[in-house]
Each structure stands twice: as structure tokens, then as C-alpha cells.
Amino acid sequence: MKKIIALLPATLLVANPVLAGPYVNVEANSGFVGSEYGGTAIDNHLGYEGESWYIQGGPTALIPDGGDAELEWSGKVGASTALSENVSLYGELSFLTGDNDTSYGTKAGVKWSF
């Protein structure tokens, strides 16, 4: 469960980039339950983005509080589409390998610009 909590937060989603193509994304996600720190996951991804979509993946360092760090694999694919001039719909699917099981995550939302 901590892996899912560490993986899902704080991902910037597609904002219709001016230039499409390859990129590097290094992102640190930390998890807390109340004020108790659980750990950090650091994604080290290579990716490719189009006009309204992206795909990225690579190694993720899992650094639990008080535990040994592990190296796993993770990735994300996402897309967005404009519903109107000020409203867009977005979604993301993600995965993170583990010792016994692979975790999966989803994200979906509506963004309203004003």
C-alpha cells in the first residue's frame, strides 16, 4: 500500500506541449500518514510525449523510512483532451514492480482553467 501512496501523488499531467518528443523526468514522491513519514519513491524515467499524450518509464528507487532501499521498475502513460476552451479531461495509468506483486494506479480528472 505504501508503494501506491508513494507512486500516485504529485504527477504533472499533459498540458499540450509546444514541442513533442523525448524527455527525462526525475520525480520524488514522499508518503505520510498523518505526520508520520513512510518513505520516498524516486522515479528516474525516460519518456516520449505527443501533442496530448505521454509515456514514460524506468527505474524507481524506493526508500522506506528506517528500511533498506530497493530498486524497482515503474512507468506511466497518460493523455488529455479538451472538452472546451477552458475545460480538459485527463487520465493516467501507472505501475510499479515489487518483490511479490506489481502495483497499479489510475488517475483521472477534469481541469478547468479561468
C-alpha positions, 0 to 999 in steps of 0.5 A, spaced: 500 500 500 505 504 501 508 503 494 501 506 491 501 512 496 508 513 494 507 512 486 500 516 485 501 523 488 504 529 485 504 527 477 504 533 472 499 531 467 499 533 459 498 540 458 499 540 450 506 541 449 509 546 444 514 541 442 513 533 442 518 528 443 523 525 448 524 527 455 527 525 462 523 526 468 526 525 475 520 525 480 520 524 488 514 522 491 514 522 499 508 518 503 505 520 510 500 518 514 498 523 518 505 526 520 508 520 520 513 519 514 513 512 510 518 513 505 520 516 498 519 513 491 524 516 486 522 515 479 528 516 474 524 515 467 525 516 460 519 518 456 516 520 449 510 525 449 505 527 443 501 533 442 496 530 448 499 524 450 505 521 454 509 515 456 514 514 460 518 509 464 524 506 468 527 505 474 524 507 481 528 507 487 524 506 493 526 508 500 522 506 506 523 510 512 528 506 517 528 500 511 533 498 506 532 501 499 530 497 493 530 498 486 524 497 482 521 498 475 515 503 474 512 507 468 506 511 466 502 513 460 497 518 460 493 523 455 488 529 455 483 532 451 479 538 451 472 538 452 472 546 451 476 552 451 477 552 458 475 545 460 480 538 459 479 531 461 485 527 463 487 520 465 493 516 467 495 509 468 501 507 472 505 501 475 510 499 479 514 492 480 515 489 487 518 483 490 511 479 490 506 483 486 506 489 481 502 495 483 497 499 479 494 506 479 489 510 475 488 517 475 483 521 472 480 528 472 477 534 469 481 541 469 478 547 468 482 553 467 479 561 468 
